[in-house]
Amino acid sequence: MNLIERGQPRIDHICCPAIEGLPAETVHMLHRCMLEIVHMQRSVERTELQIGRSRDAAIESVMLLGQLRRQGF
């Protein structure tokens, strides 16, 4: 189950705030913060994918073990 299926919010598009007239230091800080948010979101999405794959592998292993036991192994 991924983020969307669980109904959790996602960042699909981040809009840059109005930066006209702001000091360069503030603009750079906002840019770094926005990039960090995007990196965190991608990390969460990759982790969700890995968890899903691990869950599928565990279920498949349990099913295979059950099948082997039924066959007498």
Secondary structure, DSSP 8 states (H G I E B T S, - for coil): --TTTTT----S-------TT--HHHHHHHHHHHHHHHHHHHHHHHHHHHHHHHHHHHHHHHHHHHHHHHTT-
